Amino acid sequence: MQRLREGAKSSKVRLRGVMPSGAEAEDLACRYLVSQGLTLLTRNFSTRRGEIDLIMQDRGVIVFVEVRFRRSNSFGSPAESITARKCVRLKAAADAYLQRCKQPDLNARFDAVLLSPAVKNSSALTINWLVNILL
């Protein structure tokens, strides 16, 4: 994984019984970011070069969001699953999105929302929002 930058914000979400699916985790991440003041522009933007889970706007900045969910940390944390190859694909998909919007010079950043079971509470998820993850 490439070096992560800036700060992180964290929150806990109480679950109703069962761990969410990947799509439900993405919905939780989206709702969390909207509650933090971001505006959703599009979901699951896909090109042959890569895919972006959420594209949002934060005070005039386009935010490309990678959502990572793990039911357990047995095979690594959600952050560890963001590989250098994934970062290349994120950048390529972001370039395609900006070209498609005909605004390649917009200010943009890459964030990650990481969801994993809370350490001391199996009926809760921890949400970590990493801002500006790519250098």
N, C-alpha and C positions, 0 to 999 in steps of 0.2 A: 504494500500500500504506500502511496506517496505520503509525504509528511502532511499532517493535518495542521490547520492554522486557526488562529483566533480562539474565541471562547466557545463554551458549550452551555446550553440551557437544559435543565433536566426537570422531569415531572413524572408523577406516577398516575396510572389510570387503573381503576378497579374494574375487574372483569366480572362477567356474569356467567360463571361456571366453566366454560371451555376456552382454551386458548384460541385466538382468532386464526382464520386462514390468512394467506398472503394478501388477498384482496381486502379483507377486513382490516388487516394491519395497515395497509396503504390508506384506507379510509380514516383510521384513527390518526395517522400521521398528518393527513390533509386537514382534518378538523382541528388538530393541535396547532398547526401553523396558521390557520385562519383565526384561531383564538388569540394568536400572538400578533395579529394585525396584517398578515400577508393576504393577498388576493389570488385565488386560483385562476390561472389562464387556461391550462389544458392538462389532461392526464394521459399517461401512457403514449407519449409522442414517440413514434417509431420510424426508423429508416433502416436501410440495409446496413448502415454504418453503426447503428446502436439504438438504444432506447433510453428514454428519460421518464421516470415514474411520474413526477409532478413538475409542472412549470408554473411558477408563481411570480407575483410582483410584490416587491417590498420598497415602498417609497421611491418609485422611479427606477428601481434596479430589477432586472429579470433574474429570477432565482431558479436554477436547475436543481431539482431535489432528487437524490437517490435515497430510496427507502429500503432499509435492511431489517429483517425480522428473524429472530432465532427463538425456537421453542426452548432451547437450552444452550449453554456454552460448551457442551461436550466436544464440539467440533470447531471451536473458536468463537470469538465474540462477533457481533454484527459488524463492528468496525474492521476486524481482521478480514472480513469477506470482501472488502472493497480493494481489489487488486490493482496493480499498475495497468494491467490490460483493460480492466473495467474503466479506469480513469480515462484512458485513451478513447474508448468507445463513447463515454459520456461527452468528452470534448467534441468528438466528431458529430454526434447527434445534436449537440448544442449549436455547432456551426451550421448544420443543415437547417435547424429551426430558425436561426437568425436570418439565413439567406432566404428561406421561404417567406419570412415576414417582411423581406426587403428592407431590413434595418440592421445590417451587420455591425454597426457601430454603437449599439445600445450598451449601456453598462450592465454587466452580468456577473454572477458569482455562482459557485457550486456549493450546495449545502448537503448534509446527510441527516436523515432522521433514523435513529437506531432504536429498535424496539426489542426488549428481552424481558424474561420473567424477573420480577423483583426478587432480590436476594432473600429476604425474610418473609415474603408473602406470596404464595403460589397463586393467589387469586388477584394478582395485580401485575401490570406491565410497567417497566421503566421506559420512559421515552427520553432519549437524549438527542438534542438538536445541535449538530455541529455546523457552525457557520463558516463559510468560505474555506472549504476543505482542500481545494487545489491551489497550488502556488502559481 
